[in-house]
Amino acid sequence: MKSNYLDRRIKLNNLEKHAGNHFVDESSKIINILRNEGKKALLGIQKNDEIYTVLGEKYVFYSTFNGSKGKVILSEFSDILHDNALKKGKILASYKYVTIDNNKIWLKNKSTMKSLWNTILWLEKPSNRDYIYK
């Protein structure tokens, strides 16, 4: 069960608002599938049954258009988002995807990417890990 702290963080970051009907949480099918595979999935976004970007306690789990599935450590994904933002800039850049090992990981848009990134930054802090689950 997700903690109230994580729920508040999602609201503060406007993740659910920015992701819209693509937002997934513990009640979503993909989160339950990932958990049944032994992955500690928490929340994220899902474009369709095959495309998702899900934050976990320690990893970001993803599935791409070409059928690739993978995971990357939260801090590495955060660094990738940071580098991507520095390369693209703020004004006219598109943030629909970020590339990892020739795989395009779906981010939806700039606002959703920022919300995911801010949630990752919160999850990365050791002091917040105790608050993830009640």
LINHU-V146708 format. One record per run of one state. SS is the DSSP state (H for helix, E for strand, - for the rest). FROM is the first residue (numbers start at 1). TO is the last residue. If there is no record, write none. Layout:
SS,FROM,TO ; SS,FROM,TO
//
This chain:
-,1,1 ; E,2,2 ; -,3,3 ; H,4,12 ; -,13,14 ; H,15,22 ; E,23,24 ; -,25,28 ; H,29,36 ; -,37,40 ; E,41,46 ; -,47,51 ; E,52,56 ; -,57,58 ; E,59,63 ; -,64,68 ; E,69,73 ; H,74,88 ; -,89,96 ; E,97,100 ; -,101,102 ; E,103,106 ; -,107,109 ; H,110,124 ; -,125,125 ; H,126,129 ; -,130,132 ; E,133,133 ; -,134,134
//
